[in-house]
Amino acid sequence: MEELEAMTGVVENIIYSSPDGAFSVFRFKPEGQHSTVTVTVQTTAPLQGQQLELKGQWIEHPRFGSQFKALHMVISAPTSPQGIERFLASGVIEGVGKAMAARIVAVFGGQTLEIIEKQPHRLREVRGIGAKTAEKIHASYQEKAELRQVMLWLEEHEVSGIYAGRIYEKYGSFAVEVMEQNPYRLVREVDGIGFLVADNIAKGMGMDTCGRFRVSAALDFQLQKIALYGHCCIPDGQLVSDVEKGIGVPRDIVWEVMKQDLAEGLLAQESVGEDVLVYPDYLYRAERETAQRLLQIQREAMPVSARGRGKLVAKWERSTGITLAEQQRQAVEAVLEHGLFVLTGGPGTGKTTVIRAMLDILEQQGLEILLGAPTGRAAKRLSEATHRGACTVHRMLEAGGNPEEGGSGFGRNQDEPLEADVIILDEVSMMDIVLMKHFLAAVPDGAHLILVGDVDQLPAVGPGSVLQDIIRSGVVPKICLTEVFRQSDDSTIVLNAHAINAGRLPQCSREKGSDFIFIEQNNADWAEQQIVALCKTYLPKMGYEPMYDVQVLSPMHRNACGVERLNQLLQNAMNPLQEDMPEVVNGSRSFRLGDKVMQNKNNYDKGVFNGDIGYIVDLEPGRMLVHFGEELEAEYESSEFNQLQLAYCMTVHKSQGSEYPVVVLPLVSAHYIMLQRNLLYTAVTRAKKLVILIGSKAALNTAVENDRTRKRYTLLAERLGHRL
């Protein structure tokens, strides 16, 4: 690791400080130097005039030049009258401006800060300061002093003070007391602080490495990790082994702590035969409540038509001139009979036709129907296909605040249910267990629920395999459409999608006019250049607008032909920086006016959710306006820029629920670990008019042949089938 450089000096002024305390930039004057340097640090900003000891590295920013990236920061109170006056005049102490700062220092000199802290009543000796102002100055300084105390405490225990802002925001004046009693609380309670940071604090305090606090936090941390891989639970023996290996604690101690946490309800467990699976408590509750509510919906919804279902379908066929295939007819009749129903099928199998028939017949019965999907793009597709309004699950549930972070959650729930007789939910394969729990809680008693999706696509990004488990349970009526209808337009995209799903290589061409092209390229760097050339030159010549019609997908974030690298290349090619063009830099990312961007986390206050695509329509330092379509524009402040990422390229996972005229997908050896059949199938089925694959034949063969999808530990199917 590169050796850290140390600097001591004074803060001249603050350039930028994010409201959430996660990042700041300031000008710093090192001791013995006349010039200042720019310092960046991932924590709340220090105060103007404060004396700092910094440790870090010099970096070269592509736009702002040389900067000192501080990894450790120790704050000392200013001691000279000049430094104290600069500190007070910075505006960080409530009730003190430049003129008053000068008057206070003129009276108390180098003892000013001690007077403010210990004898605040003496501030009334200064002209213009009364009792209320003196108390206000004292209280404001105490708050800053407490934050400094947290920073110093962390540094004393060999942990960077950059975490102090977040810790102080959570615990206030009790921050040091909390850390001294149990620093592992930070893992569960402070956003952005993981097990390793808390463990470093505990080690600095000399805490027992085999103590319960440490082992319990490690168990919780490991369960957080497995949720990131889509699991709801994990076998108890595997959990113990992972923790034993991860923190070096004897196996019997880990077992004992896990049993204590289970007994106290911090963790949950379920037995299946001889196996015992352990859950984080929130996923256990989500899975159990999802199963209970699905079975309740199935029991309580009465048939729409007790008899004559076949006649209703036949009447619809005569009125529309559409003749349904046998599977399609069975699906429409089943919806009239069952309160809970699942419809699945791949591209071209007529799911949309079935949904239209369901809607028409159900509306003729006088039923109120809601249409929804997990993402905005999927909801828009459903709306266009059915010529009816559809919305996202989050908007349907009237999301407000953040239920993931203790906010007010959803306006629609068991106490304020949705107003509908029938709800049709599309792209259910994208739904994770937590969102499904919230959705089902808002389904009104007696309502019918129709779940639609494609089980061969990639599973949800979040934990659980909801659609697959519902089908696997065997207790929910379902129809899987298998007959392919969309062949009249000579499209090979649909046929190739089904070929891939069956384990056969797609029929590719390089001929002009083909809708499924494979460009063989074994060199990943050259593949990147060809993707840029396609988007900038060749596809526009074919009549496609790259910003709106073309979506580049990638199996991975990093490495050659990964999302991060391709986004940089495509941004520079399709929206190059020009003179007087607005641009802001946020960490390693730069945003420009006109950029195509994607929201990467749910923002319930803005009504913008993970995966939503927009375009930057206004940009200035510290502010960005993004147009997301459907008359939705969201304004972002600097501290919120990290919620956005460029979207010229995105992962295949993020593309679920969307369709694009053109999909471009690299398949190179660097992506080997992610190459699997359902990923390729999902990518190909996103395209409506043209698929272009660029890469090696070996990588294409690997993707088609690899159908070993990663097993997810969930027990939803077993709960639905009463098999626990």
Helices and strands as residue ranges (DSSP letters): E 5-17, E 24-30, E 37-41, E 51-61, E 65-76, H 81-89, H 98-108, G 109-111, H 112-118, G 120-125, H 131-156, G 161-163, H 164-171, G 172-174, H 175-181, H 185-189, H 195-205, H 212-228, E 234-235, H 236-247, H 251-263, E 267-272, E 275-280, H 281-300, H 309-320, H 326-337, E 340-345, H 351-364, E 369-373, H 376-386, E 391-392, H 393-396, G 403-405, E 422-425, G 428-430, H 433-442, E 448-453, H 466-473, E 478-481, H 493-501, E 516-520, H 524-533, I 534-538, H 539-541, H 546-549, E 550-554, H 563-574, E 583-586, E 589-592, E 596-599, E 613-620, E 623-629, E 632-637, G 638-643, E 644-646, E 649-651, H 652-655, E 660-667, G 669-674, H 677-684, E 687-695, H 697-705, H 716-720
